[in-house]
């Protein structure tokens, strides 16, 4: 997906979210939670309570069913952030601090630490290698 000159961070994010939602079909609860995380990204990382409400289940029920599928909610959030971080890092129109904010990090240094844990390099190093 290309970026037009002057595209804002929210516009880039919306395009990425739409693209990702197209890739996802109906499926397991884990997949439905993933779609919900994608659709709610513009408001920050949604809490379990909000995701459960959007899916029409109680938070406890959601947690229980996700455990049965082998993917606790925190793991889904982490996977989502990791995948979205890589996608957004490929978008040269976004600064690293903007990506950190879009993924719900209140402090860019927290994003840097998480990124290094996920990919073994800094966000800047990742971009240089691409």
N, C-alpha and C positions, 0 to 999 in steps of 0.2 A: 504494500500500500504506500503510495507516495504522499509527500507532504507538499502542499502548495506554499508558495512564498508568503510569509506573513501570517501563517496559520497560528492561532493561539493555542495554548496548552489545553484548554477545555475542548477545542475543536479536534485536536489531535486525539485526545482521550476518547471522545465520542466516536470517532472513526474506528479506533482500536476496539472499543467495546462492541460496536455494531458488527465488526468483522468477526470477533470472537463468538458472539451470540449466533452468528450464521453457522459457525462450525459445530455448535452444540445442538444436539437433538434431544428429544425426550429420552429419559432413561432412568437410571437409578436415583435414589435420593441424593447421593453424593453429587451426581451430575446436576441435579436440580438446584442444590445449594450452590454449586459452582456458577450456574447461570445467574442466580440471585446475587451473588457477590459481584459478578460482572455488571449487572444492571444497576447496582447500587453504588458503584465505585465513586461516582461524582460527589456523593455525600460523605465520603470517607469509608473506612472499613466498618460495615454494619455489625452491631452486636448480635449475639446468638438470639436474643429475644426478638429483635426485629426480623431476622431471617425466618425464624420459626413462625412468626405472625404472618409473613408474606406467603409462607407455604401452607398455612392453615393448620399448623400443629403446635402443641405446647413445646416450650424449650426442652423440658425433660424428655419428651417423646422424641424430639429431633435428635438430641444427644444419644439416646438409647439406640435409635435406628442407625445412626451413623456409626456407632461402635460395632453394631452387627455387621455393617458393611466394611468394617476395618479402617475407618477414617474419621477420627474425632474432629470436631469443628475447628479446634486450634490448628490441627494439621492441614485442614482444607484452607484456612486463612493463609498459613505459611506457604503452601504450594501456590496459591493464587498470587500472593505478593511476589514470589520468586519468578513465576512465569511472566507476570505483567511487567516486572522490573526489566527483564531481558527484552521484552517487546518494546517497551518505552525507551530503553537505552539505544535501540536501533534507530529511533526517531531523532535525528540530529537537531531538530527544532526545539527540543526540550532541554532545559538545564537540569543538572542532577538534583538541585534543590527542589525544582518543580516536580520531578518524578517522586522524590521522597514525600512531598506534600500530598500528591495525588494518591499515593499508596497508604496514606494515613499516618505517616511518621511526623511527629511534631518537631523532631530534631533531625536535621540532615546527617549528623554523625551516627545516629542510630541506624539510619538507612545504609550508610557506608559500611558499618560493622556487619549488618545482615547480608549485604551484597557480597562482601569479602568471604563470609561464611558459606554462602551459596555457590559462588563461582571461583573462589580462590584468588581473586584479584579485586582491585578497587574498581569503582564505576568508571573512572577515567581510563584505567588500563584496559578494561573491557571494551570501551569505545575505540581506543587506539587500535586494538587487535581486530576490529571489525572493519 
